[in-house]
Amino acid sequence: MESSVSSLKEDVTLDLVIFDLDGTLVEFKYRYIEAKKSVLHLLESIGISLPSDVTLKPTQDLFDEIANQVNKNGSLDLDEVMMKVNEVIYQYEMEAATSTTIFQDTKDVLEALKSMNIKIALVTNNGKRATEFVLTRFKIKDFFDVIVTRNDGFKLKPYPDGILWVLNKVGATKRKTLFVGDSHIDVKAGRAAGVIVVALKSSFFESINESEIKPDYLIDRLSDILLLIRRL
């Protein structure tokens, strides 16, 4: 476990731990690029053309560009377009959900946090149906006090909106909240929210030396957060 800060105040006790889902609690085999290419194909069929490099950008950037183009078009209804877009994404998410595997230490970590009376939340860019399918399949849904998905109306990570809403909902303070994720998008969201940011090393996470925004802590495995909590 590595830290990019020397220490935190010894009197810190946690109110809340917020998790990302895919890559953090489960291995979600989602075909991101293919899904976005299918969205572009759908949009082209209704007269909206987006640059191909949008497939490499965060989903929120894609959604913002769709809204911009629909507004320019003037003859399309944004809600109807987004319903079609989300249906395409849903198909890929459910494909991934059926082959998702849970990380070995996920349940142990969630059980340990509950035993410490720490609130647990989930903020994911995945849709509600796929998220609930995965949580129910692995019998971990009941661990979470609050769950925020793509369908809940907040701007997606890397924006902090979902995290900030959870803080308000639970009544937690920023300095006593951990946000745990596996990507630079998660790190940016946590930083923007002003909470303690923990990044889990994974194939999705850029090297800490190359990331433009560094987490407070970089851990090798999910169970390392239990060691971290004992240090706070």
MODAMO-V907544 format. One record per pair of residues at least 12 apart in sequence whose C-alpha atoms are under 7 Angstrom apart, sorted by the first residue. I is the first residue (numbers start at 1). J is the second residue. D is the distance in whole Angstrom. If there is no record, write none. Layout:
((I & J & D) (I & J & D))
//
This chain:
((1 & 218 & 6) (1 & 219 & 4) (1 & 220 & 6) (1 & 224 & 7) (2 & 217 & 6) (2 & 218 & 5) (2 & 219 & 6) (3 & 216 & 6) (3 & 217 & 4) (3 & 218 & 6) (4 & 215 & 7) (4 & 216 & 5) (4 & 217 & 6) (5 & 216 & 6) (8 & 232 & 6) (10 & 232 & 6) (12 & 176 & 6) (12 & 232 & 6) (13 & 176 & 6) (13 & 232 & 7) (14 & 118 & 7) (14 & 176 & 5) (14 & 177 & 6) (15 & 118 & 6) (15 & 119 & 6) (15 & 172 & 6) (15 & 176 & 5) (15 & 177 & 6) (16 & 118 & 6) (16 & 119 & 5) (16 & 120 & 6) (16 & 172 & 6) (16 & 176 & 7) (16 & 177 & 5) (16 & 178 & 6) (17 & 119 & 6) (17 & 120 & 5) (17 & 121 & 6) (17 & 177 & 6) (17 & 178 & 5) (17 & 179 & 6) (18 & 120 & 6) (18 & 121 & 5) (18 & 122 & 5) (18 & 123 & 7) (18 & 178 & 6) (18 & 179 & 5) (18 & 180 & 6) (19 & 121 & 6) (19 & 122 & 5) (19 & 123 & 6) (19 & 179 & 6) (19 & 180 & 5) (19 & 181 & 6) (20 & 122 & 6) (20 & 123 & 5) (20 & 124 & 5) (20 & 180 & 6) (20 & 181 & 5) (21 & 122 & 7) (21 & 124 & 6) (23 & 182 & 6) (23 & 202 & 7) (24 & 181 & 6) (24 & 182 & 6) (24 & 200 & 7) (25 & 102 & 6) (25 & 103 & 6) (25 & 106 & 6) (26 & 100 & 7) (26 & 101 & 6) (26 & 102 & 4) (26 & 103 & 5) (27 & 100 & 6) (27 & 101 & 5) (27 & 102 & 6) (27 & 103 & 7) (28 & 96 & 6) (28 & 97 & 7) (28 & 100 & 5) (28 & 101 & 7) (29 & 96 & 5) (29 & 99 & 7) (29 & 100 & 6) (30 & 92 & 7) (30 & 93 & 6) (30 & 96 & 5) (31 & 92 & 7) (33 & 55 & 6) (35 & 89 & 6) (35 & 92 & 6) (36 & 55 & 5) (37 & 55 & 7) (39 & 85 & 6) (39 & 88 & 6) (48 & 69 & 7) (60 & 155 & 7) (60 & 156 & 6) (90 & 127 & 7) (93 & 130 & 6) (94 & 130 & 6) (97 & 130 & 6) (97 & 134 & 6) (105 & 222 & 7) (105 & 223 & 6) (106 & 222 & 7) (109 & 223 & 6) (110 & 143 & 7) (119 & 145 & 6) (120 & 143 & 7) (120 & 144 & 5) (120 & 145 & 6) (121 & 144 & 5) (121 & 145 & 6) (121 & 146 & 5) (121 & 147 & 6) (122 & 144 & 7) (122 & 146 & 6) (122 & 147 & 5) (122 & 148 & 6) (123 & 147 & 6) (123 & 148 & 5) (123 & 149 & 6) (123 & 162 & 6) (123 & 163 & 7) (124 & 148 & 6) (124 & 149 & 5) (124 & 150 & 7) (125 & 149 & 6) (125 & 150 & 5) (125 & 156 & 6) (125 & 157 & 7) (126 & 149 & 6) (126 & 150 & 5) (127 & 149 & 5) (127 & 150 & 5) (127 & 151 & 6) (128 & 149 & 5) (128 & 150 & 7) (128 & 151 & 6) (146 & 166 & 7) (148 & 162 & 7) (157 & 185 & 6) (157 & 186 & 7) (157 & 189 & 6) (158 & 185 & 5) (158 & 186 & 6) (158 & 188 & 5) (158 & 189 & 4) (159 & 189 & 5) (160 & 189 & 5) (160 & 190 & 7) (160 & 192 & 6) (160 & 193 & 5) (163 & 193 & 7) (164 & 193 & 6) (174 & 194 & 6) (174 & 195 & 5) (175 & 195 & 6) (175 & 196 & 7) (177 & 195 & 6) (177 & 196 & 6) (178 & 195 & 6) (178 & 196 & 5) (178 & 197 & 6) (178 & 198 & 7) (179 & 195 & 7) (179 & 196 & 6) (179 & 197 & 5) (179 & 198 & 6) (180 & 197 & 6) (180 & 198 & 5) (180 & 199 & 6) (181 & 198 & 7) (181 & 199 & 5) (181 & 200 & 6) (182 & 199 & 5) (182 & 200 & 5) (182 & 201 & 6) (182 & 202 & 6) (182 & 204 & 6) (182 & 205 & 6) (183 & 204 & 6) (183 & 205 & 4) (183 & 206 & 7) (184 & 205 & 6) (184 & 206 & 7) (184 & 211 & 7) (187 & 199 & 7) (187 & 213 & 7) (187 & 214 & 7) (187 & 215 & 6) (188 & 213 & 6) (196 & 216 & 6) (197 & 215 & 5) (197 & 216 & 5) (197 & 217 & 7) (198 & 215 & 6) (198 & 216 & 6) (198 & 217 & 5) (198 & 218 & 6) (199 & 215 & 6) (199 & 217 & 6) (199 & 218 & 5) (199 & 219 & 6) (200 & 218 & 6) (200 & 219 & 5) (200 & 220 & 6) (200 & 221 & 6) (200 & 222 & 7) (201 & 218 & 7) (201 & 219 & 6) (201 & 220 & 5))
//
